[in-house]
Amino acid sequence: MGFGTIDGPSDPEEFTWRVELAEGQVLEQVDERNAGVYYTDVEHHPAFAITAVGAHDADGRAVPTTLVVTEPDLITLLVHHRDGVPATGEPFDYPITPGSGWTVTEQGGNVPPEVVVRPVESSPNPGSFEQFPQIDSGCRVPRLRGRTLRPSKRLLRSSGCRVGAVRKRSSARMRSARVVRQFPRPGTKLAGGSTVAVTLAG
């Protein structure tokens, strides 16, 4: 479950998917960021969970996301990019892309994203939507500063990551420009396939 790049305030905030439920399964809201599919047996066994994906802006600030069960087999992800940074009300710096970001506190500090690892639970006849995240090799963010874009992409791929938003300072030529800023920071551990935003200059 994910969404495309959000390029500005006029882009949508809602993204909806249909959950293919197996016979004897029901989709239920758990909390504002989670839904679950359960078997309709006496003990109401869980089949699998669905969690709202995180989002961040071009500067790496976390954009709030919530997940809502809108129909018996539909879930809607809401990316609250139009409201601005929760602590300050400051507008987000577009584009908005999937992935965890830094949380801005009211005191102006930054709190790193929380990485949550949940166990994989097996169940008979699971639905065909997303199950608990599988354990993978993950993404350990490499140091990109000083590299041009092409080698940076190769290094990201070999580290289990991929390039996210690319910002270019006005004087930079894309072919020769080098990374002067990245988010998340080098050494950060993320889920496999997570994106790393870069700023190019030079």
N, C-alpha and C positions, 0 to 999 in steps of 0.2 A: 504494500500500500504506500503510495507516494503521490507527489504532485509535480507538475512542471514548474519551471522558473516563473516567479511572480515579478513582473517588471515595473509595476507602478500601482498607485492607490486605486486605479480604475479596474485592475484585474480582480477576478473573483476571489472570495474568501472561502467558498464552500466547494467541496469535492466529494462526490457520492459514489459508492460501490455497492453492488449486490453481493450478498453472501450466499453461496450455494450450500444450503442446509441438507444434510442427509435425513432420511426418515427417522423420526423420533428425536430430532434436535430442535432447539429453540434458541433464538438470539435475544440476549438481555443486556440492558445497561448495567454496568458495575459502578462506575463513578464518572466524573467529567472527562477523564482521559482513557477510559477502558470499557470495553464490552466483552461479553463472553458467550460462547455457544455451549449449551448444556443439553444433556440427554434428559428426556422427559420421563425418566423412570422414577421410582419411589425415592431414591437417594439423590436425585438431581445431579448426577456426576458431570463434572466439567469435561468438555470435549477439547476446546482450545480457546485461547484468548486473543483479542485484537486490541492493540494499543495505538493511540494517536502518535504518529511520527512527529519528531521535533522539527523545528524550523529555525533558521537564523538569517540575519540580514548580511549585507556585504561587509560590514565591520565586525561580524561575528557575534552580534547581540542576539540572544534568544528571542524568538517571536512566539508568543503563546499559541498553543494549539489545543483543541478539545475534540472529543469524539462523541457523536450522538447517534443513537438508534432511531432512525426517522420512520421506518416501517418495519414490519415483522422480519423482512430479509434485506433491509437497506441500512447502511451506516454512512454517516456524513462526517468528514473531517473539516473542521473550521480552523483556518489559519488567520488569526486576528491581527493582520498587518495594518489595518487602517486606524486602529486605536492608538498606535505609537507605543513607545517603551513604557511598560506598566509603572515603573518607579518614577519616571520623570515626565511622561507625556510627549517626549521628543519624538518626531517622526523617525521611522526606520529608514535606513539607507538601502535602497533597492539595488540589485534584485534580491528577492527572498528565495532561498533554496532549502531543500530538506536537510535535516541534520541538527544535532544538538548545538547550542550556542552558549555564550557566556551570559549569565543573568546579571543585570545592572541593579544594584541596591539603591535605596533611597539616600544613602550616604555617599553615593557616587562610586563605590567600589565594584569589583567584578567577582562573581562567584563562578567557578568552573562548572561545566555541565556534569550532572550526576549520571554515572554509567550504571545501569541496573542489569544484572544478569539473572534470568529466571530459568528454572529447570525445564527440560523438555519432558512432557508427559505424553506417554503413548495412550491411545484409546482406540477401540474398535470403530471402523467405518467413520473416520473423521471427515468433516466437511472439506470441500476443496479449496477453501480460502486459506488465509495465513495462519499457521500454527505458531506455537511458542518458537521464538528464534532458535535456530539450530546453532550448536557450537561451531564456530569456524576459526580460522587462523587469525582473524581480526585485522585491524589496520593500526599499525604503529606509525604515527606521523613522522616522516623524515624531515631533516633540515634542508630547506629549499633555497634559503637566502644566497644570492649570488649566482644562481643557475638561470639559464634561459628557459623558456616555456617547454620546449620539446624534451630536453633531458629531465625536467621536473616531472612531466607526465609519466615518463618511463620509470623514474624512481618511485613515484606514487603507486603505479601499477605493481611494481615488484614488492612494495610494502603492504599490499592489500588495500590500498586506498585509490581514490580517483580525484581528478581535478574538479573543483566546483566553480564558483564565480571567479572570473578573471577581470581584474580592474587594471586599466592602463593609465598612467599619468600622462597628461597632455603632450609632453615633450618626448615620450617614449616611442621608439620604433619597435613594432611587435617582434621582428625577427631577432634583433640584437638586445632587446630589453631583458633585464634580469629581475628576479624576484627580490623585492625589498621588504615585503611584509607577507605574512601568512597567518591563516587561522584554520584550525587550532595550532597551538604551539608545537614545536618539535618534541617528540617523545610521548605525546598524548596517545593513549590507547582508545581505539574506537571499534565499533563493529565493522566487519569486513565490507568493503565497498563504500565506506563513508567518504564524503567529499572534503576537500581542503581548498579553501579560498585563497587566492594569491593576488598581490598587487605588484605590477611590473613598472619599472622605471629605467631610465638610462638610454 
